[in-house]
C-alpha cells in the first residue's frame, strides 16, 4: 500500500496557505536577529489588534496563522514563568499583556487554525549550552504554550543557530520536545525541525518541479523510523525583504506578479505556502501589505472562479470498475478517476463542446490514498493533431501549469508514468487574468 498522510497532514496540505507573523522585540529595534540583551521596556505595541490580523488573513484566503512566540533573542510574547525576558516586564497592557492569548482567542473565534513558533536557539537564556538544563527549560516553555491556549494546529521549530565555532554548544533533545508536543497537543503537526512537515530548502517560496510528499525518513527527526514516510514540504517566504517589520521597507512589499509567481511555485508544486506578513510597531498589519494581500486574493479568485472543463463529457482509456472518468471534472473533492488495476500509464480526454481559450491547467491526485504520478503531459487538439501544452513530473495535492493562451475544443491529460494506478481527483482548465491589470 502506498505511504499515506495522517488526517492532520492531509488537512494541512489541503489548507494550502498559512500566514507567518514575525513579531517581537526586533519590531522595536529595527533588527532581524536580536542578541538577547534588549530591554523588555522597548516592547510597546500601543494599538495591537489580533482580530485585525485574523480578519485580513481570513479575507485573503489563509487557513492557518503561526506566531513567533519566541524568536532567537529569547523575548517571550507571553508571560512565561520560566524567564523574566517577556511581555510581563514591558509596558504593553501595563505589564499584563499576552500576545499569544490575544491571537489564539481571535483565531478560535474566527475558526482559524493557530500555530506557534518557539525558537530552540535562545541568545538570552544563560542555560543555553548547558544541555540538560536548557532542554528542561525549553520543554517547560513548550508546556506553557501547549496547555494554556487551547487547540494548537502546528508547532514550528527551526534549526537556526549563530553561535559560531567558539559559541555555546547545545545538544537539542528533539525526542523530548516531540514527546512533549504529542502528549499535550496530539493533533498538532511538528514542522521544519520535526517529523510531520519539512522545510522546502529555501526562503524564496519556491518548491522543486519534482516535490514529492513521500520522502525517506530523516535520521534525526524520524527517530527509530526507517524507509519512506509522508513528509510534505512547506515553502516559507516573507512579503518584504526582511522577516520583521522595518519602516524603511514599507515601499518594498513584493509585487502582485511576484506573489502570484510564488503561489504557482509553491502551492502549484505540491507544497504549502507560509507567507510572512510582519505586524508593525503599533501592533497592526501594515496597510501596504494588506493591500497586496487583498489584490493577491482577487487574482486567485478571478483565476479559479470557473473550471472550463467541469462537467464536460469525459472519457478515459482505462477506468477501474468502481470509478468513472467524469469524476475528474465533477467538482466533487471526494471523487476521483481511477485507472484500472495494474495500469501505470493512462489517458483522460475532455470534450469542451466548443473551442475555448485558457492559459492555466490544474491537476490533483487523491492524496488521501497516497501520491502516485511520476510524469504527465497535457495536450490540446488543434483540429488536426494533438499538441503538447504542458508537462511535468509531480502532481500530488496540486500541480499548476501556466502557458501562452490556447484555444481548443478537446484537451487530454496523459499520465505517462505512475507508481500505482493513478487517482486523479481534479482536472481543470482556467483563464488567468494578467496580475498587472488587477
N, C-alpha and C positions, 0 to 999 in steps of 0.2 A: 504494500500500500504506500502511495506517495506520502512524503512528510507533509503534515498539515498544520495550520496555525491553531493556536488556542482561541477560544471565543473572544478573549480580550485583544489578542493580536489582530484578529480579523476585524473587530470593530474599530481598532486604532487605524489600520490601513485604509479602511473604507471612509474614515473621517477626513483623510487627505490633508487638511490644513490645520496647523496649530500656530498660536501666537506666542512668541517668546517675549518676556518682559525683563530686560536688564535694567535694574533699578536698585539704588543703594547709595552708599556714601560717595561712590565715584560720580554720581549725578551732580554732586555739590562741589567736587574738587576738580572737575574737568579732566579726569583721568580715566584710563581704561583698566589698569591694574593698580589698585591701592596697595600700600605697603603695610597696612595693619596698624599704623600709628596715628591714624586720623582721629580727631576729636569727635565723639558722637554728637556734640553740640552743633556740628555743621549740618546735621540731617534735620531739615525742617520744611517738608512739602506743605505749604500753607493751604493749598486748595485740593489736596488729594481726593480723588473721586474714583474709586474702584469700579463703580457702576458705569462710569463713562468708558473705562477700558473695556468692560464686558459688552456694553452696548455697541461700541464700534466694532469689536471683534465679531459679534453675532451678526450685525448688519453686513459685514464683509464676508460672511460665509465660513468663519473659523469655528471649529468644534471643540478646541482644547486650548487652555492658556497655561503657560509654565512661567512661574515667577522665580527670580533669583533670590531665594530666601536668605542665602548667604553666599557671597562671592569670595574670591581669594583673599580679600582683605580681612575676612572674619567678622565683619559687621553684620549683625542679625536683624532682619526685618520683623522679628517677633521678640517678645520679652523672654529670652532664653534664661533659664535658671543656671545654665552651665557657664555663663560668661557675663561680664559687665559691659561688653562691647556690643551694645544693641540699642534698639529704639527706646528702651526704658530709661536710658541716660541721655536722651535727646529732647529738644523742646517740642517735638511732634506730639500733638494731642496732650501737651503738658506732661510728657513722660508716660502717658497711659495708652499710647498708640500701639497698634498691632496691624501692620500692613498685610501680613499673611491672613489674619482673620477677616479683615475687610474684603480682601479679594475672594477668599473661599466662600464667604457668605454671599457676595454678589454673584459668583459663578453658580452656586447652588440655587439661588433664587431664579436665575435665568435659564437653568437647565444646561449650563455649560460645564464641560469636564474641566477638572483642575489638576495641574501638575506642579511639582516643586523641584527646584534645583538647589542642591546643597553641595558646595564645593568641598571635595576631600582635602584639598590643599588649603591651609589656613595660615596666613602670614602673621596674624595677631596672636594666636594661641601659643603660649610658651611650651605647652605639652607636645606640640607638633615636633616629631623627631624622636620622642620617647614613645616608641610604637605601641606598647600595650596600654599606656596611659592615654595617649591620644585616641586610639581606637575605642576605648571606653567612652571618652568624651564625645566622639563623633556619634556613636550608637545612642548615647543619651540625647543628643540633639535630634537625631532621627526619630527617636521615640516621642519627643515633644511634638514634632511636626506631624507624626502619623497617628497620634492619639487625640489631639485637641481640636482638629479642624474638619472632621467629617471625612467623606469619601475622597480619596486621592487617586487619580487615574494613572499618573505617571511620576516616577521618581527618576531624576536626571542627574547622573554623575559624569563628570569629565575627568580626563587624566592630566590636566594642566598642572605643571609644577616648574617654577622658575628658580628653584633653589641653587642650581648650578653644581659643579663638581665639588665645591667646598661647603655646600649648604647642608641643611639638616636632612637626614635620611629617615624616611618614614616607610615602614612596611605596612601597606594597607591590608586590612583584614576584610577583603572583599566578601569572603564566605559569610563572615559575621554580619556584614552590612546587609547582604541579601536575606539572610535568615531573619533579621530584624524587620525588613520590609514585608517579607512573606507572612510573618506572624501577625503583624499589626494591620497590614493592608493587603490581604491575599489576592485581591483583584488588580492591584497596581502593577503596571509594567515597569521594568527597570531598564533604563536606556543608556546608551553610549558605552560607558564602562559598566555594562550589565548584560544579562543573558537573554533579554527579550527583544531589544531593538539595538541595531548597530549604527555607528556613525558612517556616513557615506564616504568619508575620507577627505573632504574639503569643506571650506566655509563659503563657497560660492553658490550653493543651492543647486548643484549640478550632479546628477547621477550618471553612471555609465550607460551606454546603449544596452549592454547586457548586464542588467542589475537583478540578479536572482535573489529571491527571498529565501531560498534553500541554500544554506552555507554549511561548511564543515564547522563543527563545534570549536569555539575558542578555547585554547588551553587553560586560560585563567578564568574567564567569565563563565564558562560552562564547566564548572568543577566536576570531575569524575564522569563526564559525558564524552562519548566518542561518536564519530560518524556525523551524518548530516542532521541539521536541525533547522527549524523555521526561525530565521534571523533576518527580518526585513530591514531595509535601510531608511534612515531619516536624513533629510537634507536641511542643514541649518545655514541661515544667511541673514544678514542684517539689512534692513531697508535703507540704512545710512552707512557711510564708511566705517563708523565706529559701532560698538555694541552698546555703550552707554550714551545718553543724550549729551550733546555738546551744542551750545547755541550757535557756534560757528558752522555747524553742519545743517542748519535749518534749510539752507538752499541746496543741499546735496542729497536729497532724498532720491532714491533710484527712480528712473523714468518709468512711465507706464509700459513702454515697449520692453524695457529690461525686466520688469516684474513679470510680464507676460511670458517672456522667454524662460525665466526661471521656473514658472509653473509647468511649462511644457517639458522642461529638462529635469523636473523632479517628480511631480505627480504623474506627468506623462511618460515617465520611465520607471513605473512600478515602485515608486518611493512615496514618502510623505514630505510635505514642506513645513518646516518650522521657521517661520519668518519673525525675526526680532524687530519689535517696534518699541523703542525705549521711552517711558514716560519722562517728562521734563522736570525741572526743579520745583515746579508748582504742584507736581503730582498728577499731571494730565497728559494724555497722549497728544502730541503737538499737532496743530492744525495742518501743516504741510503733509505730514504722514497720514493723517485722517483723510484728507482729500485724495491722496494717492490710493489708499485702500479702497475707498468708495468707487473710484474710477476703475480699479482692478476688478472689483466685483461686477461692475457694469459690463466690462469686456467679456468676462466669463459667462455672465447671464445671456448676453446677446449671442455669444458664440454657440452655446449649447442649449439654447431655447428649443430648437427644432431639429430632431433627428430625421433627416430626409429619407432614411432607409426604414424608419419604423413602420411596421405593419404592412410593408410591401411584400408581394409574392416572393417567396424564397425557397430555394431548393439546395440539396447537397448530394454529393456523390457517395456519401457514407453517413448513415444515421443509425444510432443504437435503437433497438426495438422499443425502448421506453421513452424515446426522445423524438423531437422533430426539428427540422431546420428553422422553422419560423420562430422558435424560442429565442434565437439570437437577435431578433428585431421586434420582439413584442413589448419591450419596455418594462418587463417584469424582472426585477432583480433576483427573484427566486428560481427562475427557469434558465435553461441553457441548452444549446445544441451540443449533443454528444456524438462524436464519431463512433463507428462500430468497434466492437471488441477486436483488439489486436491491430487496429488501423493507426498508423503514426503519420500519415500524410492524407489530407482530406481537403475538399473544396466546398465552399459555400457561395452561392450565387444569388444576387438580389436584382429583381427587375423593378426599376423605379417608375415604370409606366410611360414616362415622357422624359426627354432629355432634361437633366437637372444639373445645375452648377454648384460645385463645392470645392473647398480647399483644405479641409481637415478631415481626418479619419480617426475613429476611436475603436479600439478593440479591448475587450475584457475577458479574462478567464474566470471561471467559477472557482476561485482560490480556496474556498472552504474545503474543497477536496484536493487541494494541492496545486502546485504550479507545474505545467507540463510542456508548453510550447517552446521549442528551441529556435525555430526560424519560421518566418511567414512572409507573404507577399500580397500586395493589394493591386488589382488590375482593373482597368476600365475598358469597356467595349466602345470603340470609336466608330462603329458602323461597318468596319471591315476586319478588324483584328483586335485582340486584347493587348493593351499597352500597360506596362508597369508604371504605377504612380507612387508606390511606397513599398519599402521592405524593411525588415528588421529581425531581431532575434527574440529578446524577452518580450512577453506580453504581461503576464502576471495580473495584478489587480487592474492596471490601466496602462495602455500604450496609446500615445497620441502621435500622429504624424501630420505635418504640415507640408503643403506642396503648392505650386502655382495652380490657379483655378483650372478645374477640369469640368467639362460638360459631357455627360454621358447618360445613357438610359439604363445600362447594365453595369454592375460592379461585382467583383468577386474577391473573396478572401481565400487565399491558399495557405493552408497550414503545411509548410514544406517538411518540417520535422518536429516530432513531438515525442517526449519520453514515454508517455502513455497516451491512449486515445484522448484527443483534445476535448475540452469542455468550454465552449465559448458562450459566455453569458450575454455579451453585448457586441453588436457590430453597428457602428454609427457613422454617418456622413453629415458634415456640417459646413456652413459657410461663415467663416470667422470674419468680423469687421477689422479694418485697419485700426490698431490702437491709437494711431496718431489722430484719428477722427473722432475719438471719444472724449 
